[in-house]
Amino acid sequence: MRTLPLATALTLLLAACPALAGGYYNPDFGTRRVGMLAVIGNPEDPSAVFHNPAAMVTMTGTHLYHSQTWVHADTGIKLYDSQGTLHPAGHEISPDFNIGFSPYFAMVTDAGTKKWRFGAALFAPNAFAASLPEDEPSRYHVTDALFVAARATMAVAYDFTDRFSAGLSFSAMSVYLSAERWMNPLVLNDPDARFEDPAVLSPLDAKLKLDGFDLTWSMDAALFFRPTKDLRIGAVFGKGAPISLEGDATLTKADGTKDRSHQTTFMTIPFQLQGGLNWEFVPDFEVGFDVRYWHYQVFVEQRTVLSTPLMEQEELVEPKNYHNSVALALGLLHRVTPTVTVMMGVQRDYSPVPAQTVGLENPVGDRLGIATGLRWQCRPDLRLGLGLMRNWFDLMDIQDSVTTPPTNAKGHGGLTSITFDVDWRL
């Protein structure tokens, strides 16, 4: 096997995490977010620990809160060969399974004060697993990927005046990645060999498996304005964080022998700027608008260092050249009765990943989404919510891929998200 394609394979597998909400990040916590999409200007429940800590001041007493969001991705893809012919003939490549899960547990309390609010949350802004067929040409891109990012957050807010509050949150973050793909010297020498009979290729196949884990931290600073009784404005700055994923790299050859190394891969979660407004333009009707910005241009390259060389490679550098990313959301909320609220929203989300570096483990590009939600105040101290969102990816049609093998592909897909939440005021 050639050395350069192995270097590319290692770095591509270590990037095998889903690009959600502009980047490697999923903000879909709570019915207001999933059902209305615009939430930063008025989260009004303990999801504020994540969305806008300064807005915790809208709550009194002590609130216990739980939400869970399930995401199913459906895709259909064909691969171009060097002559521009699409493979496989007669059907598309689809994942065996492709699912995400984002649990969220939080508490917010005023601790008996008028001005202070304190919050704590445990949640996973990204927990995603996917498996692609072992008998399709996509097996030389990726077969299995698991990515989990989890946070433990403490937050505090202070209400300076009736119109202005500020908040801070600090998060301990854990990140884990596991990914697998097949490699073959015939495919590395000629990517079109991917489309030959698997029975011809399998005797030379070798499986590459990578694992990586890191612990890091981040913080958010937030503001919350109420210039009038009907208008609320939120702003949040997220620091971002460096990531050093450490773990094993194992190459299992066709004869069963294994080459092993310890790897460290350096990546970057960029800083974020988020803003939102919420306006009750007539009684019981609210309109909201959110904008989220990720400074992804700092992710120029991904560097992997091997403790033991694999195929004569000690350090692997993969260009990324990400561009900055923006997500826009517009939503409407209507309180039908004092106990029932309905919501709807629309969003446009721009991925930071250039088409040239898109991989099959992560084919999500720019997307357009719609959402709806329902909340029920079933008791004075208990509120339940349910939200549904559907996002469609822009059509994939890549002709200039720089991955190995090249991800020159044509395809389509979407994401379906369902959320449930419960807010209990003690």
C-alpha beads as a LAMMPS data file, in Angstrom:
LAMMPS data file: protein, C-alpha beads

426 atoms
425 bonds

1 atom types
1 bond types

-500.0 500.0 xlo xhi
-500.0 500.0 ylo yhi
-500.0 500.0 zlo zhi

Masses

1 110.0

Atoms # bond

1 1 1 0.000 0.000 0.000
2 1 1 1.182 3.515 -0.698
3 1 1 2.030 5.825 2.188
4 1 1 0.241 9.009 1.170
5 1 1 -3.217 7.407 0.840
6 1 1 -2.805 5.878 4.306
7 1 1 -2.096 9.331 5.706
8 1 1 -5.204 10.640 4.001
9 1 1 -7.276 7.700 5.264
10 1 1 -6.222 8.299 8.867
11 1 1 -7.108 11.963 8.852
12 1 1 -10.360 11.440 7.000
13 1 1 -11.507 8.817 9.477
14 1 1 -10.647 11.055 12.404
15 1 1 -12.940 13.688 10.886
16 1 1 -15.816 11.219 10.759
17 1 1 -18.304 13.237 12.801
18 1 1 -21.562 14.784 11.594
19 1 1 -21.677 18.394 10.424
20 1 1 -24.796 19.689 12.118
21 1 1 -25.987 23.271 12.542
22 1 1 -23.156 24.894 10.681
23 1 1 -20.488 22.694 12.172
24 1 1 -19.808 19.771 14.505
25 1 1 -22.535 20.935 16.849
26 1 1 -26.250 20.328 17.351
27 1 1 -28.354 23.008 19.135
28 1 1 -31.623 21.072 18.978
29 1 1 -32.543 20.997 22.672
30 1 1 -36.113 21.663 23.741
31 1 1 -39.476 22.051 22.045
32 1 1 -39.083 25.786 21.438
33 1 1 -35.855 25.179 19.517
34 1 1 -37.042 22.136 17.529
35 1 1 -40.613 23.388 17.043
36 1 1 -40.052 27.119 16.501
37 1 1 -36.312 27.109 15.639
38 1 1 -35.811 30.660 16.981
39 1 1 -34.949 30.349 20.689
40 1 1 -32.007 32.594 21.666
41 1 1 -34.199 35.633 22.311
42 1 1 -36.550 33.831 24.731
43 1 1 -35.691 30.241 25.757
44 1 1 -37.994 30.572 28.870
45 1 1 -37.127 27.135 30.311
46 1 1 -33.919 25.488 31.595
47 1 1 -32.722 24.877 28.036
48 1 1 -31.504 28.465 28.570
49 1 1 -28.414 27.012 30.294
50 1 1 -27.381 25.976 26.773
51 1 1 -29.140 28.484 24.483
52 1 1 -28.681 31.722 26.477
53 1 1 -27.637 31.591 30.159
54 1 1 -28.577 35.249 30.711
55 1 1 -32.230 34.391 29.990
56 1 1 -32.431 32.180 33.081
57 1 1 -33.692 35.328 34.868
58 1 1 -37.146 34.752 33.323
59 1 1 -37.653 31.763 35.645
60 1 1 -38.590 31.874 39.319
61 1 1 -38.326 29.157 41.931
62 1 1 -36.601 25.906 40.984
63 1 1 -37.123 24.129 37.665
64 1 1 -36.173 20.558 36.770
65 1 1 -36.033 19.918 33.051
66 1 1 -35.410 17.096 30.617
67 1 1 -35.457 16.940 26.841
68 1 1 -34.379 14.316 24.353
69 1 1 -33.982 14.719 20.626
70 1 1 -33.706 11.828 18.181
71 1 1 -32.335 12.438 14.699
72 1 1 -32.580 10.062 11.749
73 1 1 -30.571 10.766 8.593
74 1 1 -31.618 9.271 5.266
75 1 1 -29.322 9.514 2.257
76 1 1 -28.991 8.035 -1.209
77 1 1 -25.651 8.356 -3.006
78 1 1 -23.903 7.152 -6.146
79 1 1 -20.176 7.478 -6.832
80 1 1 -18.588 8.798 -10.008
81 1 1 -15.705 6.907 -11.609
82 1 1 -12.918 8.704 -13.477
83 1 1 -15.019 8.664 -16.672
84 1 1 -18.010 10.349 -15.032
85 1 1 -20.154 7.206 -14.826
86 1 1 -22.230 6.727 -11.683
87 1 1 -21.943 3.541 -9.595
88 1 1 -23.502 1.262 -8.537
89 1 1 -25.903 0.748 -11.422
90 1 1 -29.544 0.253 -10.616
91 1 1 -29.568 1.414 -6.984
92 1 1 -28.207 3.997 -4.553
93 1 1 -25.895 3.477 -1.583
94 1 1 -27.746 4.076 1.678
95 1 1 -26.636 3.600 5.298
96 1 1 -27.583 0.436 7.141
97 1 1 -28.409 2.824 9.974
98 1 1 -27.752 6.498 10.657
99 1 1 -29.077 7.965 13.900
100 1 1 -28.314 10.656 16.445
101 1 1 -29.452 11.187 20.029
102 1 1 -29.164 14.378 22.113
103 1 1 -30.239 14.013 25.768
104 1 1 -30.433 17.050 28.047
105 1 1 -30.917 17.258 31.837
106 1 1 -30.952 20.627 33.610
107 1 1 -31.907 22.516 36.741
108 1 1 -32.359 26.266 37.189
109 1 1 -33.032 27.939 40.534
110 1 1 -33.259 31.444 41.965
111 1 1 -31.978 30.101 45.332
112 1 1 -34.463 32.401 47.073
113 1 1 -32.999 35.562 45.507
114 1 1 -34.550 38.143 43.200
115 1 1 -31.548 38.968 41.013
116 1 1 -29.491 35.772 40.785
117 1 1 -30.145 32.565 38.845
118 1 1 -28.048 29.406 38.957
119 1 1 -28.151 26.554 36.484
120 1 1 -26.560 23.180 35.839
121 1 1 -26.923 20.828 32.886
122 1 1 -25.669 17.509 31.550
123 1 1 -26.158 17.030 27.828
124 1 1 -24.739 15.722 24.558
125 1 1 -24.788 18.288 21.740
126 1 1 -23.640 15.548 19.392
127 1 1 -24.092 11.787 19.721
128 1 1 -24.159 10.125 16.342
129 1 1 -23.649 6.628 14.896
130 1 1 -23.701 5.433 11.305
131 1 1 -22.949 2.230 9.429
132 1 1 -22.552 1.833 5.683
133 1 1 -22.766 -1.495 3.798
134 1 1 -19.713 -3.762 3.770
135 1 1 -20.419 -4.899 0.176
136 1 1 -20.623 -1.514 -1.570
137 1 1 -17.755 0.594 -3.018
138 1 1 -18.374 3.025 -0.136
139 1 1 -16.568 0.553 2.187
140 1 1 -13.276 2.125 1.046
141 1 1 -14.512 5.473 2.411
142 1 1 -16.122 4.434 5.702
143 1 1 -18.087 1.499 7.114
144 1 1 -18.738 2.501 10.727
145 1 1 -18.517 5.794 12.621
146 1 1 -19.416 6.745 16.187
147 1 1 -19.029 10.275 17.527
148 1 1 -20.061 11.435 21.007
149 1 1 -19.534 14.924 22.442
150 1 1 -20.869 15.471 25.966
151 1 1 -20.858 18.451 28.344
152 1 1 -21.311 19.164 32.018
153 1 1 -22.208 22.858 32.409
154 1 1 -22.560 25.253 35.320
155 1 1 -24.198 28.636 34.653
156 1 1 -24.989 31.837 36.525
157 1 1 -27.036 34.914 35.579
158 1 1 -27.615 38.266 37.244
159 1 1 -30.511 40.624 36.554
160 1 1 -28.953 44.098 36.683
161 1 1 -32.206 45.916 35.862
162 1 1 -35.711 45.062 34.706
163 1 1 -34.379 45.420 31.153
164 1 1 -30.901 43.891 31.203
165 1 1 -29.217 40.724 32.497
166 1 1 -25.936 38.928 31.852
167 1 1 -24.850 35.323 32.235
168 1 1 -21.812 33.056 32.140
169 1 1 -21.483 29.315 31.727
170 1 1 -18.504 26.987 32.021
171 1 1 -18.477 23.525 30.460
172 1 1 -16.324 20.446 30.834
173 1 1 -16.368 18.669 27.472
174 1 1 -15.576 15.073 26.547
175 1 1 -15.198 13.989 22.923
176 1 1 -14.969 10.408 21.631
177 1 1 -14.623 9.125 18.077
178 1 1 -14.405 5.634 16.602
179 1 1 -14.346 4.927 12.866
180 1 1 -13.574 2.084 10.458
181 1 1 -12.979 1.658 6.734
182 1 1 -11.457 -0.871 4.345
183 1 1 -8.242 -0.267 2.448
184 1 1 -6.959 -2.105 -0.605
185 1 1 -3.756 -1.643 -2.676
186 1 1 -5.720 -2.003 -5.917
187 1 1 -8.059 0.821 -4.895
188 1 1 -5.189 3.009 -3.708
189 1 1 -3.444 2.583 -7.063
190 1 1 -6.639 3.018 -9.082
191 1 1 -9.767 4.406 -7.347
192 1 1 -11.931 2.951 -10.132
193 1 1 -11.093 -0.480 -8.746
194 1 1 -13.692 0.242 -6.026
195 1 1 -16.356 -0.674 -8.539
196 1 1 -14.991 -4.161 -9.334
197 1 1 -16.479 -7.392 -7.984
198 1 1 -15.998 -7.535 -4.167
199 1 1 -14.911 -11.164 -4.530
200 1 1 -11.883 -9.957 -6.519
201 1 1 -11.005 -7.191 -4.045
202 1 1 -11.651 -8.866 -0.673
203 1 1 -8.494 -11.070 -0.619
204 1 1 -6.394 -7.870 -0.524
205 1 1 -8.631 -5.887 1.827
206 1 1 -7.294 -4.539 5.115
207 1 1 -9.411 -2.827 7.776
208 1 1 -8.300 0.435 9.360
209 1 1 -9.813 1.286 12.750
210 1 1 -9.228 4.509 14.667
211 1 1 -10.235 5.638 18.136
212 1 1 -9.755 9.022 19.773
213 1 1 -10.742 10.683 23.059
214 1 1 -10.213 14.081 24.658
215 1 1 -11.301 16.135 27.662
216 1 1 -11.376 19.912 27.305
217 1 1 -13.414 22.911 28.439
218 1 1 -15.265 25.905 27.084
219 1 1 -17.305 28.893 28.248
220 1 1 -20.160 31.097 27.038
221 1 1 -20.893 34.732 27.840
222 1 1 -24.471 35.894 27.309
223 1 1 -26.638 39.033 27.377
224 1 1 -30.393 39.394 27.595
225 1 1 -32.242 42.671 26.845
226 1 1 -35.924 43.577 27.354
227 1 1 -36.186 47.081 25.845
228 1 1 -40.007 46.868 25.971
229 1 1 -42.432 44.448 27.585
230 1 1 -43.035 42.832 24.170
231 1 1 -39.475 42.627 22.814
232 1 1 -36.628 40.402 23.990
233 1 1 -33.115 40.225 22.534
234 1 1 -30.387 37.700 23.304
235 1 1 -26.694 37.520 22.396
236 1 1 -24.178 34.757 23.175
237 1 1 -20.440 34.374 22.633
238 1 1 -19.008 30.844 22.764
239 1 1 -15.267 30.525 23.261
240 1 1 -14.759 27.311 21.340
241 1 1 -12.004 24.897 22.265
242 1 1 -8.961 23.055 20.930
243 1 1 -9.304 19.278 20.679
244 1 1 -6.539 16.663 20.867
245 1 1 -8.039 13.279 20.134
246 1 1 -5.781 10.496 21.434
247 1 1 -6.252 6.806 20.788
248 1 1 -5.227 3.769 18.798
249 1 1 -4.781 3.285 15.067
250 1 1 -4.931 -0.370 13.996
251 1 1 -4.491 -1.751 10.490
252 1 1 -5.622 -5.408 10.189
253 1 1 -4.161 -6.944 7.020
254 1 1 -5.656 -9.678 4.852
255 1 1 -3.489 -12.349 6.531
256 1 1 -4.723 -11.322 9.989
257 1 1 -1.558 -9.546 11.115
258 1 1 -1.962 -6.140 12.707
259 1 1 0.080 -2.935 12.659
260 1 1 -0.632 -0.725 15.669
261 1 1 0.195 2.822 16.648
262 1 1 -0.946 5.457 19.145
263 1 1 -2.191 8.599 17.454
264 1 1 -2.925 12.180 18.515
265 1 1 -5.006 14.346 16.202
266 1 1 -5.294 18.093 16.691
267 1 1 -8.543 19.784 15.687
268 1 1 -10.387 23.011 16.498
269 1 1 -13.896 23.903 17.600
270 1 1 -14.157 27.585 16.594
271 1 1 -15.661 30.424 18.566
272 1 1 -19.341 31.171 17.987
273 1 1 -21.480 34.295 17.915
274 1 1 -25.230 33.927 18.312
275 1 1 -28.040 36.426 18.416
276 1 1 -31.811 36.307 18.537
277 1 1 -34.899 38.396 19.083
278 1 1 -38.416 37.547 20.157
279 1 1 -41.316 39.972 19.618
280 1 1 -44.887 39.519 20.837
281 1 1 -46.331 41.714 18.090
282 1 1 -49.940 41.102 19.181
283 1 1 -51.202 39.367 22.351
284 1 1 -50.473 35.628 22.300
285 1 1 -48.478 35.768 19.032
286 1 1 -44.672 35.810 18.997
287 1 1 -42.214 35.959 16.118
288 1 1 -38.572 35.032 16.622
289 1 1 -35.386 35.287 14.590
290 1 1 -32.000 33.655 15.307
291 1 1 -28.612 33.935 13.639
292 1 1 -25.687 31.699 14.575
293 1 1 -22.132 32.221 13.289
294 1 1 -19.138 29.852 13.550
295 1 1 -15.627 31.154 12.838
296 1 1 -14.526 28.016 11.035
297 1 1 -11.855 29.640 8.886
298 1 1 -9.384 28.827 11.688
299 1 1 -9.706 25.132 10.751
300 1 1 -7.093 25.237 7.994
301 1 1 -5.589 21.814 8.510
302 1 1 -5.877 18.688 10.622
303 1 1 -2.651 17.217 12.001
304 1 1 -2.123 13.673 13.263
305 1 1 1.034 12.487 15.065
306 1 1 1.811 8.751 15.294
307 1 1 3.889 7.297 18.118
308 1 1 4.923 4.382 15.871
309 1 1 5.121 4.981 12.117
310 1 1 2.510 3.281 9.972
311 1 1 3.739 2.653 6.421
312 1 1 6.627 5.042 7.059
313 1 1 4.332 7.868 8.152
314 1 1 5.037 9.638 11.488
315 1 1 3.037 12.863 11.028
316 1 1 -0.009 13.292 8.827
317 1 1 -1.335 16.655 7.688
318 1 1 -4.652 17.010 5.898
319 1 1 -5.753 20.380 4.460
320 1 1 -9.288 21.401 5.483
321 1 1 -9.661 25.048 4.451
322 1 1 -13.082 25.368 6.066
323 1 1 -15.018 28.567 5.571
324 1 1 -17.106 30.419 8.129
325 1 1 -20.631 29.200 8.636
326 1 1 -24.009 30.809 9.341
327 1 1 -27.397 29.388 10.314
328 1 1 -30.576 31.507 10.119
329 1 1 -33.938 30.665 11.688
330 1 1 -37.372 32.315 11.675
331 1 1 -40.245 31.112 13.861
332 1 1 -43.803 31.849 14.946
333 1 1 -45.504 30.937 18.243
334 1 1 -49.209 31.178 19.115
335 1 1 -50.796 30.610 22.530
336 1 1 -54.070 29.040 21.428
337 1 1 -55.358 28.834 25.006
338 1 1 -53.742 29.611 28.366
339 1 1 -52.509 25.980 28.438
340 1 1 -51.816 25.134 24.761
341 1 1 -49.114 26.677 22.540
342 1 1 -48.335 25.837 18.919
343 1 1 -45.166 26.725 17.006
344 1 1 -43.679 26.587 13.528
345 1 1 -40.402 27.666 11.967
346 1 1 -38.057 27.604 8.986
347 1 1 -34.252 27.647 8.836
348 1 1 -31.342 27.816 6.400
349 1 1 -28.075 26.274 7.573
350 1 1 -24.771 26.673 5.716
351 1 1 -22.150 23.958 6.224
352 1 1 -18.491 25.012 6.712
353 1 1 -17.153 21.980 4.810
354 1 1 -15.957 22.668 1.225
355 1 1 -17.252 20.219 -1.379
356 1 1 -13.675 19.137 -2.112
357 1 1 -13.269 17.609 1.389
358 1 1 -16.758 16.167 1.956
359 1 1 -16.649 12.472 2.872
360 1 1 -19.261 9.729 2.792
361 1 1 -19.090 9.477 6.588
362 1 1 -20.340 13.056 6.669
363 1 1 -22.252 13.986 3.494
364 1 1 -24.330 16.740 5.116
365 1 1 -24.062 20.023 3.207
366 1 1 -26.142 23.190 3.250
367 1 1 -29.680 22.460 4.314
368 1 1 -33.188 23.893 4.459
369 1 1 -35.525 22.944 7.282
370 1 1 -39.090 23.366 8.518
371 1 1 -40.446 22.639 12.000
372 1 1 -43.537 22.501 14.148
373 1 1 -44.173 22.024 17.844
374 1 1 -46.812 21.813 20.571
375 1 1 -46.646 22.592 24.299
376 1 1 -49.218 21.753 26.953
377 1 1 -49.330 23.270 30.455
378 1 1 -51.031 20.238 31.936
379 1 1 -50.688 21.526 35.526
380 1 1 -49.604 24.878 36.943
381 1 1 -46.219 23.349 37.807
382 1 1 -45.780 21.000 34.820
383 1 1 -45.388 21.665 31.079
384 1 1 -44.884 19.064 28.330
385 1 1 -43.680 19.669 24.801
386 1 1 -43.281 17.822 21.519
387 1 1 -41.476 19.066 18.398
388 1 1 -40.813 17.800 14.871
389 1 1 -38.278 19.135 12.368
390 1 1 -37.332 18.084 8.846
391 1 1 -34.190 19.263 7.042
392 1 1 -33.262 18.607 3.417
393 1 1 -29.665 18.670 2.210
394 1 1 -28.798 20.543 -0.945
395 1 1 -28.234 18.065 -3.774
396 1 1 -24.698 16.639 -3.645
397 1 1 -22.911 16.670 -7.014
398 1 1 -19.154 16.705 -6.441
399 1 1 -16.674 16.517 -9.328
400 1 1 -13.445 17.849 -7.748
401 1 1 -12.960 15.819 -4.543
402 1 1 -9.464 15.720 -2.999
403 1 1 -10.187 12.804 -0.643
404 1 1 -8.686 9.345 -1.107
405 1 1 -10.498 7.608 -2.697
406 1 1 -12.161 10.676 -4.244
407 1 1 -15.687 11.354 -2.993
408 1 1 -16.907 12.407 -6.404
409 1 1 -20.559 11.643 -5.878
410 1 1 -24.141 12.570 -6.579
411 1 1 -26.773 12.184 -3.915
412 1 1 -29.567 13.502 -1.737
413 1 1 -30.799 13.187 1.796
414 1 1 -32.351 14.730 4.836
415 1 1 -32.632 14.767 8.616
416 1 1 -35.776 14.133 10.661
417 1 1 -35.669 15.299 14.294
418 1 1 -38.197 14.537 17.009
419 1 1 -37.961 16.057 20.483
420 1 1 -39.830 15.693 23.751
421 1 1 -39.369 17.839 26.845
422 1 1 -40.783 18.235 30.346
423 1 1 -40.421 21.305 32.580
424 1 1 -41.348 20.798 36.233
425 1 1 -41.421 23.767 38.601
426 1 1 -40.926 22.744 42.206

Bonds

1 1 1 2
2 1 2 3
3 1 3 4
4 1 4 5
5 1 5 6
6 1 6 7
7 1 7 8
8 1 8 9
9 1 9 10
10 1 10 11
11 1 11 12
12 1 12 13
13 1 13 14
14 1 14 15
15 1 15 16
16 1 16 17
17 1 17 18
18 1 18 19
19 1 19 20
20 1 20 21
21 1 21 22
22 1 22 23
23 1 23 24
24 1 24 25
25 1 25 26
26 1 26 27
27 1 27 28
28 1 28 29
29 1 29 30
30 1 30 31
31 1 31 32
32 1 32 33
33 1 33 34
34 1 34 35
35 1 35 36
36 1 36 37
37 1 37 38
38 1 38 39
39 1 39 40
40 1 40 41
41 1 41 42
42 1 42 43
43 1 43 44
44 1 44 45
45 1 45 46
46 1 46 47
47 1 47 48
48 1 48 49
49 1 49 50
50 1 50 51
51 1 51 52
52 1 52 53
53 1 53 54
54 1 54 55
55 1 55 56
56 1 56 57
57 1 57 58
58 1 58 59
59 1 59 60
60 1 60 61
61 1 61 62
62 1 62 63
63 1 63 64
64 1 64 65
65 1 65 66
66 1 66 67
67 1 67 68
68 1 68 69
69 1 69 70
70 1 70 71
71 1 71 72
72 1 72 73
73 1 73 74
74 1 74 75
75 1 75 76
76 1 76 77
77 1 77 78
78 1 78 79
79 1 79 80
80 1 80 81
81 1 81 82
82 1 82 83
83 1 83 84
84 1 84 85
85 1 85 86
86 1 86 87
87 1 87 88
88 1 88 89
89 1 89 90
90 1 90 91
91 1 91 92
92 1 92 93
93 1 93 94
94 1 94 95
95 1 95 96
96 1 96 97
97 1 97 98
98 1 98 99
99 1 99 100
100 1 100 101
101 1 101 102
102 1 102 103
103 1 103 104
104 1 104 105
105 1 105 106
106 1 106 107
107 1 107 108
108 1 108 109
109 1 109 110
110 1 110 111
111 1 111 112
112 1 112 113
113 1 113 114
114 1 114 115
115 1 115 116
116 1 116 117
117 1 117 118
118 1 118 119
119 1 119 120
120 1 120 121
121 1 121 122
122 1 122 123
123 1 123 124
124 1 124 125
125 1 125 126
126 1 126 127
127 1 127 128
128 1 128 129
129 1 129 130
130 1 130 131
131 1 131 132
132 1 132 133
133 1 133 134
134 1 134 135
135 1 135 136
136 1 136 137
137 1 137 138
138 1 138 139
139 1 139 140
140 1 140 141
141 1 141 142
142 1 142 143
143 1 143 144
144 1 144 145
145 1 145 146
146 1 146 147
147 1 147 148
148 1 148 149
149 1 149 150
150 1 150 151
151 1 151 152
152 1 152 153
153 1 153 154
154 1 154 155
155 1 155 156
156 1 156 157
157 1 157 158
158 1 158 159
159 1 159 160
160 1 160 161
161 1 161 162
162 1 162 163
163 1 163 164
164 1 164 165
165 1 165 166
166 1 166 167
167 1 167 168
168 1 168 169
169 1 169 170
170 1 170 171
171 1 171 172
172 1 172 173
173 1 173 174
174 1 174 175
175 1 175 176
176 1 176 177
177 1 177 178
178 1 178 179
179 1 179 180
180 1 180 181
181 1 181 182
182 1 182 183
183 1 183 184
184 1 184 185
185 1 185 186
186 1 186 187
187 1 187 188
188 1 188 189
189 1 189 190
190 1 190 191
191 1 191 192
192 1 192 193
193 1 193 194
194 1 194 195
195 1 195 196
196 1 196 197
197 1 197 198
198 1 198 199
199 1 199 200
200 1 200 201
201 1 201 202
202 1 202 203
203 1 203 204
204 1 204 205
205 1 205 206
206 1 206 207
207 1 207 208
208 1 208 209
209 1 209 210
210 1 210 211
211 1 211 212
212 1 212 213
213 1 213 214
214 1 214 215
215 1 215 216
216 1 216 217
217 1 217 218
218 1 218 219
219 1 219 220
220 1 220 221
221 1 221 222
222 1 222 223
223 1 223 224
224 1 224 225
225 1 225 226
226 1 226 227
227 1 227 228
228 1 228 229
229 1 229 230
230 1 230 231
231 1 231 232
232 1 232 233
233 1 233 234
234 1 234 235
235 1 235 236
236 1 236 237
237 1 237 238
238 1 238 239
239 1 239 240
240 1 240 241
241 1 241 242
242 1 242 243
243 1 243 244
244 1 244 245
245 1 245 246
246 1 246 247
247 1 247 248
248 1 248 249
249 1 249 250
250 1 250 251
251 1 251 252
252 1 252 253
253 1 253 254
254 1 254 255
255 1 255 256
256 1 256 257
257 1 257 258
258 1 258 259
259 1 259 260
260 1 260 261
261 1 261 262
262 1 262 263
263 1 263 264
264 1 264 265
265 1 265 266
266 1 266 267
267 1 267 268
268 1 268 269
269 1 269 270
270 1 270 271
271 1 271 272
272 1 272 273
273 1 273 274
274 1 274 275
275 1 275 276
276 1 276 277
277 1 277 278
278 1 278 279
279 1 279 280
280 1 280 281
281 1 281 282
282 1 282 283
283 1 283 284
284 1 284 285
285 1 285 286
286 1 286 287
287 1 287 288
288 1 288 289
289 1 289 290
290 1 290 291
291 1 291 292
292 1 292 293
293 1 293 294
294 1 294 295
295 1 295 296
296 1 296 297
297 1 297 298
298 1 298 299
299 1 299 300
300 1 300 301
301 1 301 302
302 1 302 303
303 1 303 304
304 1 304 305
305 1 305 306
306 1 306 307
307 1 307 308
308 1 308 309
309 1 309 310
310 1 310 311
311 1 311 312
312 1 312 313
313 1 313 314
314 1 314 315
315 1 315 316
316 1 316 317
317 1 317 318
318 1 318 319
319 1 319 320
320 1 320 321
321 1 321 322
322 1 322 323
323 1 323 324
324 1 324 325
325 1 325 326
326 1 326 327
327 1 327 328
328 1 328 329
329 1 329 330
330 1 330 331
331 1 331 332
332 1 332 333
333 1 333 334
334 1 334 335
335 1 335 336
336 1 336 337
337 1 337 338
338 1 338 339
339 1 339 340
340 1 340 341
341 1 341 342
342 1 342 343
343 1 343 344
344 1 344 345
345 1 345 346
346 1 346 347
347 1 347 348
348 1 348 349
349 1 349 350
350 1 350 351
351 1 351 352
352 1 352 353
353 1 353 354
354 1 354 355
355 1 355 356
356 1 356 357
357 1 357 358
358 1 358 359
359 1 359 360
360 1 360 361
361 1 361 362
362 1 362 363
363 1 363 364
364 1 364 365
365 1 365 366
366 1 366 367
367 1 367 368
368 1 368 369
369 1 369 370
370 1 370 371
371 1 371 372
372 1 372 373
373 1 373 374
374 1 374 375
375 1 375 376
376 1 376 377
377 1 377 378
378 1 378 379
379 1 379 380
380 1 380 381
381 1 381 382
382 1 382 383
383 1 383 384
384 1 384 385
385 1 385 386
386 1 386 387
387 1 387 388
388 1 388 389
389 1 389 390
390 1 390 391
391 1 391 392
392 1 392 393
393 1 393 394
394 1 394 395
395 1 395 396
396 1 396 397
397 1 397 398
398 1 398 399
399 1 399 400
400 1 400 401
401 1 401 402
402 1 402 403
403 1 403 404
404 1 404 405
405 1 405 406
406 1 406 407
407 1 407 408
408 1 408 409
409 1 409 410
410 1 410 411
411 1 411 412
412 1 412 413
413 1 413 414
414 1 414 415
415 1 415 416
416 1 416 417
417 1 417 418
418 1 418 419
419 1 419 420
420 1 420 421
421 1 421 422
422 1 422 423
423 1 423 424
424 1 424 425
425 1 425 426
